[in-house]
Amino acid sequence: MTRVLVIFNPAAGRGRAQRLWPQVAQALGAAGVDFDTATTGRAREAIALAERGARDYPAVIAAGGDGTVHEVVNGLLRAARGGETVALGVLPLGSGDDFAKMIPPMPPVSGRPQDWTAAVAKVARGETRHFDAGQLESDTLATGAVHYFANGMDVGFGAQGAANAAAMPRFLRGRAAYFAALAKTLVDYPQLRLRMSVDAAPPELLETTMTAVMNGRCFGSSFWVCPEARADDGLFDVMCADALSRAAILDLVPRIMRGSHTTHPRVRMLRARQVVFESDAPMAVEADGELPFAAARRVAVSVLPGVLKLLV
């Protein structure tokens, strides 16, 4: 492969990426990868770096966590105008690395992705495979503007949890930060009343603690929300959880961590190409652990089949 661009986020993993980067850079060189490095210093910077990089490099590598991947994917898809991207590589250096769990060989439910050393080998090999992505259109964006995601999005409990995780003290890392955010979310979680449309079906009223639309299988490091999802089948997997009490949520959470919740009587699993949410009250929207919309009233979620050209 000719020279590639590595977009490195030193803040990923609450400092884990910064500690590992000297080893990662050395391993890339030893594997014969010729690369330039662009280091991010603020939120959303990787979007612009990836969008520019797509014009000048045959591949752009996201070195960081899921937030880094999310921004790089947005930059690449903006450059491609929603069509097929240049090659995307992922070096998992974050806390959860949920997107990396989609890359073959996929880990079993409750497992972790291959470490960054295996990812370096994939970048060096240069083989690609096409994955789907998701597109978000919201009433909070300017007309014609869109936002993209790689792994999944949700409204309700997960969105509130993402907001709480971002506010966790820096000394909490990895799963400790996620579980602290989970505990806080149990105090202030929302119950949403929505209108949801799935593909061509008429809207239905939905009272939900959380509804997630997933390209991948896992989010929040340990929560296997859609354990049967595949990122290359042209479909989303959707999990709808009814409005639940705190006690019911505490019963459901361990099942989600095992991926055994799909037959729970208050959980519904669907597959779809498009899902539209509408709400009379503002709702937070989470995507890949980020919060692109803090107060949307309408969000259309559409699958983009095969647009991510992923280094595998």
Residue pairs with C-beta under 8 A, 6 or more apart in sequence:
1 33
1 34
1 58
1 59
1 124
1 126
2 34
2 58
3 34
3 35
3 36
3 57
4 33
4 34
4 35
4 36
4 57
4 58
4 59
4 60
4 61
4 87
4 89
4 123
5 35
5 36
5 37
5 38
5 49
5 53
5 56
5 57
5 59
5 60
5 61
6 28
6 35
6 36
6 37
6 38
6 61
6 63
6 91
7 38
7 40
7 46
7 49
7 50
7 53
7 60
7 61
7 62
7 63
7 64
7 68
7 72
8 17
8 21
8 37
8 38
8 39
8 40
8 63
8 64
9 17
9 39
9 40
9 46
9 62
9 63
9 64
9 65
9 67
9 68
9 93
10 17
10 18
10 21
10 39
10 40
11 17
11 18
11 40
11 64
12 63
12 64
12 65
12 67
12 68
12 93
12 94
12 95
13 64
13 65
13 93
13 94
13 95
13 173
13 174
14 95
14 170
14 172
14 173
14 174
14 177
15 170
15 173
16 93
16 94
16 95
16 173
17 63
17 64
17 65
17 93
17 94
20 93
20 116
21 63
21 93
24 63
24 91
24 93
24 116
24 120
25 37
27 116
27 117
27 120
28 35
28 120
28 123
28 124
31 120
31 121
31 123
31 124
32 124
33 120
33 123
33 124
35 61
36 57
38 49
38 53
40 46
40 49
40 64
40 68
44 71
45 71
46 62
46 64
46 68
46 71
46 72
46 75
47 71
47 72
47 74
47 75
47 78
48 75
49 72
49 75
50 60
50 62
50 71
50 72
50 73
50 74
50 75
50 76
50 79
51 75
51 76
51 78
51 79
52 75
53 60
53 75
54 60
54 75
54 76
54 79
54 80
54 85
54 86
55 79
57 86
58 86
58 87
59 86
59 87
59 88
59 89
59 123
59 126
59 311
60 72
60 75
60 76
60 86
60 87
60 88
60 89
61 88
61 89
61 90
61 91
61 123
61 311
62 68
62 69
62 71
62 72
62 73
62 88
62 89
62 90
62 91
63 91
63 93
64 91
64 93
64 94
65 92
65 93
65 94
65 95
65 96
65 97
65 289
66 94
66 96
66 97
66 98
66 99
66 151
66 288
66 289
67 94
67 288
67 289
67 290
68 94
69 90
69 99
69 150
69 151
69 288
70 149
70 150
70 151
70 287
70 288
70 289
70 290
72 88
73 85
73 88
73 133
73 148
73 149
73 150
73 288
73 308
74 147
74 148
76 85
76 86
76 88
76 308
77 85
77 133
77 148
77 304
77 307
78 148
79 85
79 86
80 86
80 307
82 135
82 146
82 148
82 304
82 307
83 307
84 130
84 306
84 307
84 309
85 307
85 308
85 309
86 309
87 126
87 128
87 309
87 310
87 311
88 308
88 309
88 310
88 311
89 119
89 122
89 123
89 310
89 311
90 99
90 100
90 103
90 119
90 310
90 311
91 116
91 119
91 120
91 123
92 99
92 100
92 113
92 114
92 115
92 116
92 119
93 116
95 173
95 174
95 175
95 177
95 178
95 221
96 178
96 218
96 219
96 220
96 221
96 222
96 289
97 112
97 113
97 221
98 151
98 216
98 218
98 219
98 220
98 221
98 288
98 289
99 150
99 151
99 216
99 288
100 113
100 114
100 119
101 107
101 111
101 112
101 113
101 216
101 217
101 218
102 131
102 151
102 215
102 216
102 217
102 231
103 113
103 114
103 119
103 122
103 310
103 312
104 129
104 312
105 114
106 217
107 113
107 114
109 217
109 224
109 227
109 258
109 259
110 222
110 224
110 257
110 258
110 259
122 311
122 312
123 311
125 311
126 311
127 311
127 312
128 309
128 310
128 311
128 312
129 232
129 309
129 310
129 312
130 232
130 306
130 307
130 308
130 309
130 310
131 150
131 215
131 231
131 232
131 306
131 307
131 308
131 310
132 215
132 231
132 232
132 233
132 234
132 235
132 303
132 304
132 305
132 306
132 307
132 308
133 148
133 149
133 150
133 215
133 303
133 304
133 307
133 308
134 148
134 149
134 150
134 152
134 153
134 213
134 215
134 236
134 287
134 301
134 302
134 303
134 304
135 146
135 147
135 148
135 301
135 302
135 303
135 304
136 146
136 147
136 148
136 149
136 153
136 285
136 287
136 292
136 293
136 299
136 300
136 301
137 145
137 146
137 147
137 299
137 300
137 302
138 147
138 285
138 292
138 293
138 296
138 298
138 299
138 300
139 296
139 297
139 298
139 299
140 293
140 295
140 296
140 297
141 147
141 293
147 287
147 292
147 293
148 304
149 215
149 287
149 288
150 215
150 216
150 288
150 308
151 214
151 215
151 216
151 218
151 219
151 288
152 212
152 213
152 214
152 215
152 216
152 219
152 225
152 226
152 287
152 288
153 212
153 213
153 285
153 286
153 287
153 288
153 301
154 210
154 211
154 212
154 213
154 219
154 225
154 285
154 286
155 192
155 194
155 208
155 210
155 211
155 277
155 283
155 284
155 285
155 286
155 299
156 189
156 190
156 191
156 192
156 208
156 209
156 210
156 211
156 241
156 283
157 185
157 189
157 190
157 209
157 210
157 241
157 249
158 210
158 212
158 219
158 220
158 223
158 225
158 286
159 283
159 284
159 285
159 286
159 291
160 185
160 188
160 189
160 190
160 284
161 178
161 181
161 182
161 185
161 220
161 286
162 181
162 220
162 286
162 289
162 290
162 291
163 284
163 286
163 291
164 181
164 184
164 185
164 188
165 177
165 178
165 181
165 220
165 289
166 291
167 181
168 177
168 180
168 181
172 180
174 221
175 221
175 222
178 220
178 221
178 222
182 220
182 253
186 246
186 249
186 250
189 209
189 246
189 249
190 209
190 283
190 284
191 207
191 208
191 209
191 243
192 206
192 207
192 208
192 209
192 211
192 243
192 279
192 283
193 205
193 206
193 207
193 279
193 280
193 281
194 205
194 206
194 207
194 208
194 211
194 277
194 278
194 279
194 283
195 203
195 204
195 205
195 206
195 277
195 278
195 279
196 203
196 204
196 206
196 211
196 240
196 275
196 276
196 277
196 278
197 203
197 204
197 274
197 275
197 276
197 278
198 238
198 270
198 272
198 274
198 275
199 272
199 273
199 274
203 276
203 278
206 240
207 242
207 243
208 240
208 241
208 242
208 243
209 241
209 242
209 243
209 244
209 249
210 239
210 241
211 238
211 239
211 240
211 241
211 277
212 219
212 225
212 226
212 238
212 239
213 236
213 237
213 238
213 272
213 275
213 301
214 225
214 226
214 229
214 236
214 237
214 238
214 239
215 229
215 231
215 236
215 303
216 226
216 229
216 231
217 224
217 225
217 226
217 227
217 228
217 229
217 237
217 259
218 224
218 225
218 227
219 225
219 288
219 289
220 289
222 257
223 253
223 256
223 257
224 256
224 257
224 258
224 259
225 239
225 256
226 237
226 238
226 239
226 269
227 259
227 262
228 237
228 262
228 269
229 236
229 237
232 306
234 273
234 303
234 305
234 306
235 271
235 272
235 273
235 303
236 271
236 272
236 273
236 275
236 301
236 303
237 269
237 270
237 271
238 269
238 270
238 271
238 272
238 275
239 262
239 267
239 268
239 269
240 267
240 268
240 269
240 270
241 252
241 266
241 267
242 266
242 267
244 252
244 266
248 266
252 261
252 264
252 266
252 267
255 261
255 264
261 267
262 269
272 303
273 302
273 303
274 300
274 301
274 302
274 303
275 300
275 301
276 298
276 299
276 300
276 301
277 283
277 298
277 299
277 301
278 297
278 298
279 296
279 297
279 298
280 297
281 297
282 294
282 295
282 296
282 297
283 295
283 296
283 297
283 299
284 291
284 293
284 294
284 295
284 296
285 291
285 292
285 293
285 294
285 296
285 299
293 299
